[in-house]
């Protein structure tokens, strides 16, 4: 029995707990956001919920590997693959909606990524997996399908990551108050951390790579929480404390990340 597997499972459990808690907090505070921001907010709630649902069976399978139950380990891997396959869907909708302000366009493109995720699952379940390879620090499966891997890399990794980087570049090129830049750039960096390292986690062929990726997923979740609910000391260091507490400023600026969203008339 390897204590490293327990650490791996504990990190996965922490990711699950923190991401689901974050999704719940965002949902609880949804009434604080205006109507034009709610579609993007809802997509973020779905995104963090999917992250949590992916790491719930992932954490459980680490403990199964610790107990040397390889059959249940494999079953839980397939269960975790279901929410993971669709993690790009709310993310793509969020990015498209923030840029265009159009729910319809966001839904169409999100539907395309839903089909990609479904195709990935079909290839995965049809071809099966190789493993598990249980080591001191992790339990690793390898996908036994080139088609699934290609869909994974292009449809679930390269395109969404490029969209995140493009939106981040757009934000950095905009002139805006420091508070707005903080509330937009940091969540995107956090989402990028979580999304990219989740994908790295799923294709990891080394136990160190697997646990390293999960540590960064956890860091990304914490960063996302700090982006939405920064401590006072953090605000003061960044020089955004006065802006966040300025009533006149708050009236002029949408307090959500989705300030780029257009309203129904197309105005920003």
FENQUI-V357539 format. One record per pair of residues at least 24 apart in sequence whose C-alpha atoms are under 8 Angstrom apart, sorted by sequence separation. I is the first residue (numbers start at 1). J is the second residue. D is the distance in whole Angstrom. If there is no record, write none. Layout:
[[I & J & D] [I & J & D]]
This chain:
[[56 & 80 & 8] [89 & 113 & 6] [123 & 147 & 7] [124 & 148 & 6] [164 & 188 & 7] [193 & 217 & 6] [194 & 218 & 7] [23 & 48 & 5] [55 & 80 & 7] [88 & 113 & 7] [89 & 114 & 6] [123 & 148 & 5] [194 & 219 & 8] [22 & 48 & 7] [23 & 49 & 6] [54 & 80 & 5] [193 & 219 & 8] [194 & 220 & 5] [53 & 80 & 7] [54 & 81 & 7] [86 & 113 & 8] [120 & 147 & 8] [121 & 148 & 8] [193 & 220 & 5] [194 & 221 & 7] [20 & 48 & 6] [54 & 82 & 8] [86 & 114 & 6] [120 & 148 & 5] [164 & 192 & 7] [192 & 220 & 8] [19 & 48 & 5] [20 & 49 & 5] [54 & 83 & 6] [119 & 148 & 8] [190 & 219 & 8] [191 & 220 & 7] [19 & 49 & 7] [53 & 83 & 6] [54 & 84 & 6] [190 & 220 & 4] [191 & 221 & 8] [20 & 51 & 8] [86 & 117 & 5] [120 & 151 & 6] [161 & 192 & 7] [189 & 220 & 8] [190 & 221 & 7] [19 & 51 & 6] [20 & 52 & 5] [51 & 83 & 8] [85 & 117 & 5] [86 & 118 & 8] [119 & 151 & 8] [120 & 152 & 7] [190 & 222 & 8] [19 & 52 & 5] [20 & 53 & 8] [50 & 83 & 6] [51 & 84 & 7] [85 & 118 & 7] [190 & 223 & 5] [191 & 224 & 7] [18 & 52 & 8] [50 & 84 & 7] [190 & 224 & 5] [16 & 51 & 7] [17 & 52 & 7] [85 & 120 & 7] [116 & 151 & 7] [161 & 196 & 7] [15 & 51 & 8] [16 & 52 & 4] [50 & 86 & 8] [51 & 87 & 7] [85 & 121 & 7] [187 & 223 & 7] [15 & 52 & 7] [16 & 53 & 7] [50 & 87 & 6] [186 & 223 & 7] [187 & 224 & 5] [16 & 54 & 8] [186 & 224 & 7] [16 & 55 & 5] [82 & 121 & 7] [116 & 155 & 6] [117 & 156 & 8] [157 & 196 & 7] [15 & 55 & 7] [16 & 56 & 6] [47 & 87 & 6] [81 & 121 & 7] [116 & 156 & 8] [187 & 227 & 6] [47 & 88 & 8] [186 & 227 & 6] [187 & 228 & 8] [13 & 55 & 7] [113 & 155 & 7] [157 & 199 & 7] [12 & 55 & 6] [13 & 56 & 6] [47 & 90 & 6] [113 & 156 & 8] [12 & 56 & 7] [46 & 90 & 6] [47 & 91 & 6] [183 & 227 & 6] [182 & 227 & 7] [183 & 228 & 7] [12 & 58 & 7] [13 & 59 & 5] [44 & 90 & 7] [12 & 59 & 5] [43 & 90 & 5] [44 & 91 & 7] [78 & 125 & 8] [11 & 59 & 8] [43 & 91 & 7] [9 & 58 & 8] [10 & 59 & 7] [9 & 59 & 5] [43 & 93 & 7] [44 & 94 & 7] [8 & 59 & 8] [9 & 60 & 7] [43 & 94 & 6] [9 & 61 & 8] [9 & 62 & 5] [40 & 93 & 8] [41 & 94 & 8] [8 & 62 & 7] [9 & 63 & 6] [40 & 94 & 5] [39 & 94 & 8] [6 & 62 & 7] [5 & 62 & 6] [6 & 63 & 6] [40 & 97 & 7] [74 & 131 & 8] [5 & 63 & 7] [39 & 97 & 8] [40 & 98 & 7] [74 & 132 & 7] [73 & 132 & 8] [5 & 65 & 7] [6 & 66 & 7] [143 & 203 & 8] [5 & 66 & 6] [142 & 203 & 7] [178 & 239 & 8] [179 & 240 & 5] [70 & 132 & 7] [178 & 240 & 7] [3 & 66 & 8] [142 & 205 & 7] [2 & 66 & 6] [39 & 103 & 7] [140 & 204 & 7] [141 & 205 & 8] [179 & 243 & 7] [1 & 66 & 6] [140 & 205 & 7] [179 & 244 & 7] [1 & 67 & 7] [140 & 206 & 7] [140 & 207 & 7] [88 & 156 & 6] [92 & 160 & 6] [95 & 163 & 7] [99 & 167 & 8] [139 & 207 & 7] [65 & 134 & 7] [91 & 160 & 8] [95 & 164 & 7] [138 & 207 & 5] [137 & 207 & 5] [138 & 208 & 8] [187 & 257 & 8] [85 & 156 & 8] [92 & 163 & 8] [136 & 207 & 8] [137 & 208 & 7] [88 & 160 & 7] [95 & 167 & 7] [135 & 207 & 7] [138 & 210 & 7] [138 & 211 & 7] [183 & 256 & 7] [184 & 257 & 5] [65 & 139 & 6] [137 & 211 & 7] [183 & 257 & 6] [184 & 258 & 8] [62 & 138 & 7] [62 & 139 & 7] [180 & 257 & 8] [87 & 195 & 8] [8 & 137 & 7] [7 & 137 & 8] [8 & 138 & 7] [5 & 136 & 6] [4 & 136 & 5] [5 & 137 & 5] [2 & 135 & 8] [3 & 136 & 7] [4 & 137 & 4] [5 & 138 & 5] [2 & 136 & 5] [3 & 137 & 8] [4 & 138 & 7] [5 & 139 & 8] [2 & 137 & 7] [101 & 260 & 8] [98 & 258 & 6] [101 & 261 & 5] [102 & 262 & 8] [98 & 259 & 8] [99 & 260 & 6] [100 & 261 & 7] [101 & 262 & 4] [98 & 260 & 6] [99 & 261 & 6] [100 & 262 & 7] [101 & 263 & 7] [102 & 264 & 8] [98 & 261 & 5] [101 & 264 & 8] [97 & 261 & 7] [98 & 262 & 8] [101 & 266 & 7] [15 & 214 & 8] [18 & 218 & 8] [12 & 214 & 7] [15 & 217 & 7] [19 & 221 & 6] [8 & 211 & 6] [11 & 214 & 7] [15 & 218 & 5] [18 & 221 & 7] [22 & 225 & 7] [11 & 215 & 7] [14 & 218 & 7] [18 & 222 & 8] [15 & 221 & 7] [11 & 218 & 7] [41 & 258 & 8] [40 & 258 & 7] [37 & 256 & 7] [34 & 254 & 8] [33 & 254 & 8] [37 & 258 & 6] [33 & 255 & 7] [37 & 259 & 8] [33 & 256 & 7] [37 & 261 & 7] [36 & 261 & 7] [36 & 262 & 7] [36 & 263 & 6] [36 & 264 & 8]]
